[in-house]
Amino acid sequence: MRVSVIGGSTVTDEEYEQAREVGQLLGERGHEVVCGGFGGVMEAVCAGARETGGHTIGILPNEDRATANEYVETAIATGIGNARNVLVVLNGDAVIAVDGSTGTLSELGHALDMDRPVAGIGTHSLEGIEHVETADEAVDYVESAVQ
């Protein structure tokens, strides 16, 4: 399964560790990670996934694949700015959100419109999101929701 992981580009140490743990669990369980390719939650989830041999995909808003964080294996340059948010969500079978601001909010809206299962750790409160406390709960939820 491919899981889109979304969240803040500026995060606390705790949020970084939560996202890294999400990535580790996804990698251990054989899932691919899709993200926006930059820092914060995106870097952390990719770092965690790579630690366990997981594959990481970064869908970038700009035209330069080299700007992806060092843990992205497959960088996809789009040149379409924040419109790439829909592509991040579209390319996952489910979504996990950690923290996040307005960009994450737009991705959550797209995810809900596309009927993707969404688990959220400390993110926006919207109907349709399964709010959880831990990385384990988030990964368990998306696995159970995608059949």
N, C-alpha and C positions, 0 to 999 in steps of 0.2 A: 504494500500500500504506500502511496505517497501522501505525506502529511505536510500541509502548509503551516509554518510556524511564524506568527506575526507578533509584533510588539515594538516597544520603544527603541529608538536609536540611542537614547541616553538613558541609562538604567543605573540603579543602585547595585552594590556588590551582591546583595541578596537576590535581586531580580536576575542578575547575570548568572548566578549559581543555579537558580530555578530553571532558567532557559537551558543552561549547559546540561543539567540533569535530564530535561526533556529530550535533548538531543542524544544523550547517552542511551536512554531507554529506547528511543526510536531506532537507533543504530543496532543495539543489542537484539531487538526484536525483528530486525530485517527490513525496516521501513526506510524509504527515502525521505529526505527533508527538502522542502521547497521554502525559500524565503526571499526577502528583498535584497540580500547580498551584501549589505553594508555592516555597520557596527551594532553595538548594544545587544538586544535579543537575537538579532540575525547572526552576529558573530558567535555569540555564546552557544546557540543551538547547533551551529555548524561545527564548532570546536568539540562539543560533546559527541555529536554523531561521528565525527572523524576519529575520535579516541577509541571508538568501538568498531571501526571499519565501515560505518554507514556512508552512504552516498549523499552528497549535498549539492543542491542546485540553487543558484542565486539569480533572480530575475531583476536586473538593474534598470533604473530609470534613465540612465544616460547611455552614451554610445561607446563607452570604453570598458571592455571586459576586465581590463587590468585593475580597475578600481574596486573590484570585489574583495571582500575580506579574505585573508590567507587560508581560510578553511573551506572555501567554496571550491568544489571540484569542477562543476560545470557552470560557467558564468554565461548568462544570456543577456546581451546588451539590447535594449529596446529603443532608446532615444525618444521615449514618449513621456518622460517625467512621471508624475504620480499616477497617470493613467495606467501605469504598469501594475498598480495595486490589484486591479481586476485579474490580471494574468497570474499573479502570485496565488490568489485564491482558486482560480479556475484550474490550475495545474495540480491541486491537491484533492484527494478524496475526502479529506476532513481537515479541520483547522484547529490549531491550539494557539490561543492568544495569551501572552504574558505581558502585563502592564500595557502601556501604549498611550498614544495621544491621538491627534486627529487623523493621522494616516492609518493607524490601527482601526480607528472607528470606521473609516471608509471601507477598509478591508472586511471588517465584521459585517457591515451592511451588505456588501457583495456576497459574502459567504452565506448569510441568511437568505438573500434573494435566490441563490443557487441551490438552496436546500442542503448545504454542507453541514454535517454535524460539527458543532463548535464547542470546545472546552475552553474555559477561561480561568486564568490564575491572576487575580488582582487586576482585572481589566474592566472595561466599561460594562455597566449593567443594562443589558438589553434582553427582551423576551426572546427566547430561543437559544440562549447560551447556557450551557451546563457549567455553572460556577463550581470550581473545585479548589482545594487548598494545596495539593501537591502535584509534582510531576507524574508520579505513579497513577494518581487518580485521573489526570488529564489523558495520559496514554491509554489507560484502561477504558476510559469512556469512548474515545474515538475508535478504538479497536472494536468495542462492542456495538457501536453505532453503524459501522460500515460492514455490511454482510455480503 
